């Protein structure tokens, strides 16, 4: 019997990756947590909670993305099309 194991991240792992990326982007811009908080309108407590415990509201995450010039990254969410068959892929390529 063949078993296919898909390596899928948990929501907690995805949240940690996003928080780590935001922290790195913040540092690339040379912003302290306080400065990013002020620029984004996200409370300092929320920003600290996000960077440490990986918890944040979607609205606050979008505000952080805007302050870090990364709002276009949201356009990539769910952008990849899901195909039901190989024929769908072929049909789309022939359009």
C-alpha positions as CSV (number, residue, x, y, z in Angstrom):
1,X,0.0,0.0,0.0
2,X,1.4,3.4,-1.0
3,X,0.9,6.2,1.4
4,X,1.3,9.8,0.3
5,X,2.4,12.1,3.0
6,X,1.8,15.8,2.3
7,X,4.0,18.2,4.2
8,X,1.6,20.9,5.2
9,X,2.4,23.6,7.7
10,X,0.1,24.1,10.7
11,X,-1.6,27.5,11.2
12,X,0.8,28.1,14.1
13,X,3.8,27.5,11.9
14,X,2.4,29.8,9.1
15,X,1.7,32.5,11.7
16,X,5.3,32.2,13.1
17,X,6.8,32.4,9.6
18,X,4.7,35.6,8.8
19,X,5.7,37.1,12.2
20,X,9.4,36.4,11.6
21,X,9.2,37.9,8.1
22,X,7.5,41.0,9.4
23,X,10.2,41.4,12.1
24,X,12.9,41.0,9.5
25,X,11.2,43.5,7.2
26,X,10.9,45.9,10.1
27,X,14.6,45.7,10.8
28,X,15.5,46.0,7.1
29,X,13.6,49.4,7.2
30,X,15.5,50.3,10.3
31,X,12.3,50.7,12.4
32,X,12.1,50.0,16.1
33,X,8.9,48.3,17.3
34,X,7.8,51.7,18.6
35,X,8.4,53.4,15.2
36,X,6.5,50.7,13.2
37,X,3.7,50.9,15.7
38,X,3.4,54.7,15.1
39,X,3.8,54.4,11.3
40,X,1.2,51.6,11.1
41,X,-1.4,52.7,13.7
42,X,-1.1,49.3,15.3
43,X,-0.6,49.4,19.0
44,X,2.8,48.6,20.4
45,X,1.3,45.8,22.5
46,X,-0.3,44.2,19.4
47,X,3.0,44.4,17.5
48,X,4.9,42.9,20.4
49,X,2.3,40.2,20.8
50,X,2.6,39.4,17.0
51,X,6.3,39.3,17.0
52,X,6.5,37.1,20.1
53,X,3.3,35.0,20.2
54,X,2.4,35.3,16.5
55,X,-1.1,36.6,17.1
56,X,-2.6,39.6,15.3
57,X,-5.9,40.6,13.6
58,X,-6.0,40.6,9.8
59,X,-6.7,44.4,9.8
60,X,-3.6,45.0,11.9
61,X,-1.5,42.7,9.7
62,X,-2.6,44.7,6.7
63,X,-1.7,48.0,8.4
64,X,1.8,46.6,9.1
65,X,2.1,45.5,5.5
66,X,1.2,49.0,4.3
67,X,3.7,50.6,6.7
68,X,6.4,48.2,5.4
69,X,5.6,48.7,1.7
70,X,4.5,45.1,1.4
71,X,0.7,45.5,0.8
72,X,1.1,44.1,-2.7
73,X,2.1,40.7,-1.2
74,X,-1.6,40.3,-0.2
75,X,-2.4,40.1,-3.9
76,X,-0.6,36.7,-4.0
77,X,-2.8,35.2,-1.4
78,X,-5.0,32.5,-3.0
79,X,-3.6,33.6,-6.4
80,X,-2.6,30.1,-7.5
81,X,-5.4,28.4,-9.3
82,X,-6.5,24.9,-8.2
83,X,-7.0,22.5,-11.1
84,X,-9.2,19.5,-11.0
85,X,-7.5,17.6,-13.9
86,X,-4.6,17.7,-16.3
87,X,-7.2,18.5,-19.0
88,X,-8.0,21.8,-17.3
89,X,-4.4,22.8,-17.4
90,X,-4.1,21.9,-21.1
91,X,-7.3,23.8,-21.9
92,X,-6.1,26.9,-20.1
93,X,-2.7,26.8,-21.9
94,X,-4.6,26.6,-25.3
95,X,-6.6,29.7,-24.6
